[in-house]
Amino acid sequence: MPSTAVIGLQWGDEGKGKVIDSLAADADLVVRFAGGNNAGHTVWVGQDKYVLHLIPGGILHEGKTNLIGRGVVVDLEALIEEIDGLKERGVPVEERLRIDGRVHVIFPYHCQIDGLVETWRGEGRIGTTGRGIGPAYADKVARTGIRLADVLEAETFEARLRAALAEKTAIMSKVYGVEPEPYDDLFEKTRALAERLRPLVVDGGDLARKAHQAGQSILFEGAQGVMLDLDAGTYPYVTSSWTGVAGIAGGAGFPPNRIDRSLAVSKAYCTRVGEGPFPSELHCETGQKLRDQGNEYGATTGRPRRCGWFDALQARYSCALNGLDGVFVTNLDVLSGFEEISVCVAYELPDGTQVTDYPAELGSINEIKPVFQSLPGWSEDITQATCLEDLPPACRDYVAFIEKQMQVPVICLSVGPGRKQMFECDPAQAPA
């Protein structure tokens, strides 16, 4: 596994945390390259549950270096809370974690503006987590953002914070008609948080490139999923960063032609949190059954996820877009107990025509109707399966069907939340 990218194939929440944790055992460096603390990767170690928001998924493995790349936006207080929480559980975080000094910092005014903007949108709201992610990225693009390296230089930080507060105060009072929160101690508080992180600050791109040159194995960890990518997703109902393989170059400072393998994680069905198009969504008892059996509630927000059948058009689009070499399919056990399992194999457009390729050129896909193909379900409990032969024939047929639809090999299956509840489908295709 010299350098491997692992991204989410759908709308996030695919179970990347478990996959990253598994692959991290054979990595030297694990790099998170996008997103913020709106992500939540859940890892089970025996009976112990860990939910990681900003810290990469290799943090639970001894001897691994974990890097928060420059493409991440960081709420310093949230990061330190996460560090302290892991330390209380015996994880030596400072030994294993590094942070790129170029990461942009999320401030309280970003969170306040996040909520105001959502209210302003009304029925067109996107459904953000309210954690200030989008406004922080907006400042980054507008070149008014503040990086961790800036905070660590007192004079630089004072000047940039003063300018930022003047701008945000004017925007909140004159555009939204509200008074900004008091930020009297923001300078001192932020400086104190940054100073605690100073020993962990590095040039992340340099760290990753030198690791590759030294022959070390690197694992690039995505957040959210392809369909939430700023450019490739269901815009405007997307996140504010580049969630696919293409985001690694900018978000980690790593040459794209040095990525040796690109993998993705997909659920055996589909879920989505927040607003936006979701063609295969089920507004019925079946959708609720998927939610209940899959415990489909956000690791970060606790919000119930919208649930639907596997969307072959969406999956094929994501696979082709990212040039994937293989897909991990998770939550296969959740489908046990359904007499029939459907897969969306086409979309019917408003004019009555059907398409089998994802219509990325459409301004809106809200009006399309899913065309489903039903397959036989299975009733057996598959959570103890350790190979394909342990699965019921109908389950194996289902995996083969979605693999054919994606046109990319399914290389591993997950049949439960535990570390050991995942097995290779084809050893020849398994990660090295």
KOLMIMAR-652334 format. One record per residue (C-alpha): x, y, z. Coordinates in steps of 0.001 Angstrom, whole numbers, plus 500000, padded with zeros to 6 digits. Example, Ala and Ser with C-alpha at 12.3 -4.5 7.8 and 13.67 -1.06 7.14 Angstrom:
512300495500507800;513670498940507140;
//
This chain:
500000500000500000;502600502666498945;500010505469498611;496297504765498735;493302507086498658;490060506104500384;486993508258499744;483244508023500252;481354506850497161;477955508314498051;476784511196500298;479053510388503224;478414508140506233;479444505061504231;481556503554507004;484900505047505986;486053505128509601;486114501366509891;487845500931506532;490449503595507300;491103502000510679;491621498636509000;493966499909506284;495854502129508745;497337499016510331;499604498731507271;500241502459506729;503049504639507996;501237507951507488;497481508658507490;496426512003506001;493076513735506286;492848516151503349;489450517901503440;486425518866505510;486092519899509128;484488518696512316;481259518165510405;482661514714509628;482302511787511990;484179508518511513;483134505744513872;485562502980514844;484845500033517120;487791498432518925;486285495455520681;483482496909522768;484971500409522723;483465502974520372;485516505901519071;484046508748517020;486700510806515238;485824514223513823;489071515937512847;491777513459513818;492661510889511111;491650507275511542;495143505911512118;495327507532515535;494287504313517291;497281502402515889;500682502434517551;503568503820515547;501478505642512929;501811509312512065;498497511084511462;498379514376509576;495590516928509402;496276518328505935;496087521917504807;492763521368503028;490985520851506361;489313523709508236;489856523397511971;487881524539514982;490786524698517430;488624524233520512;486887521210518977;490240519694518012;491664520069521499;488518518585523019;488942515615520689;492617515289521616;491838515412525329;489018512904524968;491309510398523289;494091510996525810;491691510259528659;491118506886527010;494829506151526857;495606507205523270;498964509080523093;497705511632520584;500629514062520668;503029511271519696;500948510362516655;499353513604515413;500694516419513231;498873519459511813;499712521423508687;500260525064509634;498302526087506540;494967524769507844;492365527521508057;490818528192511442;487080528191512147;486072531060514429;482831531609516375;481696534202513830;481829531510511137;479365529413513135;477081532384513724;477065533292510046;476449529642509140;473188529689511062;472153533081509713;472733532049506118;470654528889506548;467796530925507987;468117533419505141;467806530651502542;464407529584503876;463034526667501869;466250526618499858;468347525777502909;471167523325502371;471008521600505755;474477522380507091;475689521182510470;476039524792511638;479685524293512549;480990527141510422;482568524929507757;481167526724504711;481862530272505919;485435529282506837;486030527901503348;484372531002501875;486863533204503731;489679531002502489;488621531511498874;488006535236499469;491541535466500919;490262536817504199;490736533581506141;493160533053509008;495487530055509100;496888528302512134;500341529598511179;498929533141511233;497512532657514731;500919531542515972;502402534916514916;500858537425517333;501222540576515213;499993538875512058;497036537376513878;496043540628515559;495932542479512250;494046539764510387;491568539173513213;490864542904513535;490086543091509802;487949539953509907;485897541141512873;485251544514511253;483975542795508137;481839540209509952;480341542822512270;479275544911509284;477831541905507463;475858540617510425;474449543976511426;473735545433507978;472773542314506020;471215540041508616;470115542681511112;471611541000514151;474307541940516572;477426539771516453;478396537766519480;480898539472521801;484421538512520815;486357540512523401;488581537630524469;488801535908521073;492389536958520434;493727535643523742;491631532486523709;492620531568520157;496274532279520835;496207530001523876;494619527183521895;497113527573519065;500076527605521426;499004524270522800;499049522880519264;502346524520518279;504486521386518906;502333519485516405;502514522030513568;504454521014510437;504601521598506709;502197518784505883;502924518616502183;506637518314502833;505975515574505403;503855513563502958;506191513986499988;509280512978501980;507433509973503390;506644508853499850;510221509405498707;511404507285501620;509177504425500497;506698504743503337;503057503797502831;500565506671502915;496816506452503391;494761509474502322;491486509729504215;488494511431502658;485595513053504499;481965513133503385;481375511568499927;481667512181496198;478088513409495854;478868516186498347;481928517347496384;481863521079495720;482168520620491957;481068517051491266;478178516702493724;474521517692493784;475256521407493821;474300523564495719;473461520849498258;477116519967498765;479901520547501229;482506523274500761;485538521189499803;486696518676497223;485838515274498646;487102513020495852;490566511843494895;491157515154493109;491071516920496485;494256515219497671;496654517323495603;495479520614497068;494326519368500451;497459517389501287;500103519057499131;500836515710497494;501484515138493753;498417513511492157;500549511301489907;502079509687492996;498788508229494211;499150504522493523;495658503287494278;492219504856494630;489524503078496621;486072504040497821;483618502968500490;479946502452499701;477020501247501712;475025498334500335;472187500857500116;472130504674500174;471765507319502847;471937511089502920;471855513711505688;470438517168505111;468692518654502122;469230517987498436;468428515478495682;468335511809496603;466766509902493675;466475506466495310;465133507729498662;462328505722500231;459504507683501887;457834504620503351;458071501877505963;460887500237504012;462983503385504341;462297503475508068;463233499807508349;466571500545506673;467101503431509115;466290501318512152;468285498245511137;471257500345510076;471058502703513074;471164505525510570;471733508515512788;474666510869512341;477831510178514362;478482513909514599;474998515453514610;472679512661515698;470372513609512842;468324510778511279;469629509945507842;467425509712504786;467508506151503459;466996504520500068;468017501685497820;471424501432496154;471687503863493229;473705502257490437;473830505413488296;475220507489491112;477732504811492095;478941504295488523;479361508057488099;481425508312491283;483586505334490322;484350506710486846;484961510243488104;487604509090490563;489218506351488490;488636503821491237;490499500535491537;488088498952494002;485144499465496345;484525498395499935;480828497631500497;479668498152504071;476447497523506008;475604494455503946;474180492872507099;471557495623507321;469803494153504279;469129490816505985;465408490330506478;464146492043503335;462141489739501060;463086491855498063;465925494294497611;465808496894494873;468509498719492951;467974501948491047;469147501122487497;467749504088485532;466207507526485919;463033508655484222;463330512296483216;460405514774483270;459846514243479524;459389510494480033;462718509359478640;464934507033480638;468687507383481146;471193504949482595;474022507450483072;474000509965485902;472635513238484417;475283515566485813;474476518130483131;470980518786484511;470490521927486581;468280519949488944;467572516254489336;464720516804491759;462112515950489131;463541512616488022;461974509310489036;464014506233489952;463553503043487949;464135500053490216;465081496466489524;464150494033492275;466287491138493417;465510488342495894;466412489140499480;467652486868502243;466689486261505855;469896484748507254;472073486564509801;475368487202507985;477234489038510759;479502486036511411;480492485551507767;484222485527507088;484222484824503336;481933484947500318;481048481286500702;479506482035504105;476918484330502522;473502483121501295;473266482723497503;470876485682497212;473340487871499083;476224486833496820;474046487519493798;473251490986495109;476930491819495585;477705490543492081;474871492634490654;475975495948492157;479592495173491258;478565494749487631;476570497968487793;479513499948489224;481972498443486697;484595498383489468;485553495359491601;484046494960495053;487200494053496975;485940493834500560;482640493373502362;481662494514505830;478976492594507706;479020494446511033;480665497304512933;483535495323514455;487115495384513182;486955491664512371;483603491853510578;485164492638507215;486632490251504668;488146490263501210;485990489276498252;488853488514495927;492343488238497432;493837489190494068;492077492565494324;492646493166498029;494762496088499263;498451495242499471;
//
